[in-house]
Amino acid sequence: MKELLLGNAAIARGAYEAGAKVFSSYPGTPSTEITENAAKYDEIYTEWAPNEKVALEVAIGASIAGARSCACMKHVGLNVAADPLFTVGYTGVNGGLVICVADDPGMHSSQNEQDSRHYAEAAKVLMLEPSDSAECKTFMKEAFSLSEQFDSPVLLRLSTRIAHSQSLVELSDRVEVENKPYTKDVMKYVMMPAMARGRHVAVEERLQNAASFAETTKLNKIEYNDKKIGIITAGTGYFYAKEALPNASFLKLGMVFPLPEKLIRDFAANVEKLYVIEELDPFIENHVRRLGIAVEGKSVMPIKGEITAALIREKILGTEKVETVKANEPVPVRPPVLCPGCPHRGMHYVLKKLGLRVTGDIGCYTLGALAPLESIDTCVCMGAGIGMAHGMEMAAGRDPKTVAIIGDSTFMHSGITGLINVVYNKGTSTTIILDNSITGMTGHQQNPTTGFTLKGEPTKQVDLEALCRAIGIDRVVIADPFDVDAFEKVVKEEVMAEEPSVIIAQRPCALLKSVKYTGKVSVDAEKCKNCKMCMKIGCPAISYRNGIVIDPTLCNGCGLCMNVCKFGALVKEEAR
């Protein structure tokens, strides 16, 4: 039976068919749906871990215990998981261990555009890269087999286009794989220096064997057509290149580390002009150049952003650049905005009003950096805001006053240690934890603060107030960011305190099914002074057209604008 599947769903299906038993992941676009789809199979234990490092450690433990296991994350998440990754490359596995990493060329939802293939080379582990959903399933199954064959974790690299596009997938039955027997082996699994030295020898032997395998595996294949142009490619580049250059010859690499040498030499010798088409860095190109082979790559194709068929035709065939369709009328700029009713909007309004310096973090609230809210000064990575606020204080004192903002899920991910650092090193900064009762930006995944597991089962709920007090924060205040006057008073008090403090801005995400705002807000024209204070909250339902106008199709009745208006000109009309 065939089914149309997202690449991410096909990855989960491949794991199911391969007999995988344990999935531990942290949500991150474009990888999130892999684990969400794996959770649909009762045969697979699935969980959201607090962060990617923990997720990989769980998967490693399951592997050593003998089960086929998997951890999934986006490319920047692999940075967080790098510590266990590099060492499990030494220990090797027992049951097959696959690490799915989804890169984001074009940065659709990411703060950088890194190329995860470098991790495979640096950690000296195998990496596969599928080109469509069908390959996502078959490569996932192959990855488990290769993991056990080479006693190595296997990285499976995706990109946004592969993860989120659909193609037909041939479904098969699950093959139950018994757990491999566990045997205590400190020389293999305890990486003290003496043991690690021996394991490094095994790693280098593994790489040699894997390189030999790369020469003959069906994962890498040659397609000879017109030999005037030869293309070496992988992943997304393959189908774009096939569309742009249907008559060219191709070396399609499904195994992108280690790369074959003889196969590449043979292919290069049989074509007149050789190109490498890849996203993002010249990873394959550099390998080809090290072999002494003349090749064109990043001298022709861009090193940043996504590849398209039109771009390949333009750069290789010299066709005219495809012009984008132009509208007859000017098109207004539509930047991303916080949703109507977003609990973060009131906080951003207050922080901007007070003129505070704000070290931000990764999440929906990062949109507070944009007009008209414009409250955020920095955003680097998950959990960075707290440490950065402390660093600013140590470098420049407390003037201007700095606060860190971080979501509840991100605080669980990597914010706790930053707050401990503030306490331990006698900082006085204020941290605002935005507790919206869910992991918002990646699509409403549960986390340790919500009280539910990935499968919706009730579980222990982390008490943020008690946690902050337990690590030494004596000043912990819970405040409603929609009560802007009270919230402003709290922020003023806490930033002036001569000790570290935490404000828990507590209000649920407006998109949660449990949130039921009622009525619509309208404008009382007689009371409205056209002061435009309500415009400063940046609600997409509010506009100014010869006066304040509220779009009833966008307003969800949250009432924040009513709390901002000082003249009572905004009133709620309850639904009849």
Buried (B, 14 or more C-beta within 10 A) or exposed (E): EEEEBBBBBBBBBBBBBBBBBBBBBBBBBBBBBBBBBBBEBEEBBBBBBBBBBBBBBBBBEBBBBBBBBBBBBBBBBBBBBBEBBBBBBBBBBBBBBBBBBBBBBBEEEBBEBBBBBEBBBEBBBBBBBBBBBBBBBBBBBBBBEBBBBBBBBBBBBBBBBBBBBBBEBEEBEBEEBEBBEEEEEEEBBEBEEEBBEEBEEBBEEBBEBBBBBBBEBEBBEBEEBEBEBBBBBBBBBBBBBBEBBEEBBBBBBBBBBBBBBEBBBEBBEBBEBBBBBBBBBBBBBBBBBEEEBEBBBBEEBEEEEBBBBBBBBBBBEEEEEEEEEEEEEEEEEEEEBBBBBBBBBBBBBBBBBBEBBBBBBBBBBBBBBBEBBBBBBBBBBBBBBBBBBBBBBEEEEBEEBBBBBBBBBBBBBBBBEBBBBBBEEEBBBBBBBBBBBBBBBBEBBBBBBBBBBBEEEEEEEBEBBEBBBEBEBEBBBBBBBBBBEBBBEBBEBBBEEEBBBBBBBBBBBBBEEEBEBEBBBBBEEEEBEEEEBBBBBBBBBBEEEEEBEBEEEBBBBBBBBBBBBEEEBBBBEEEE
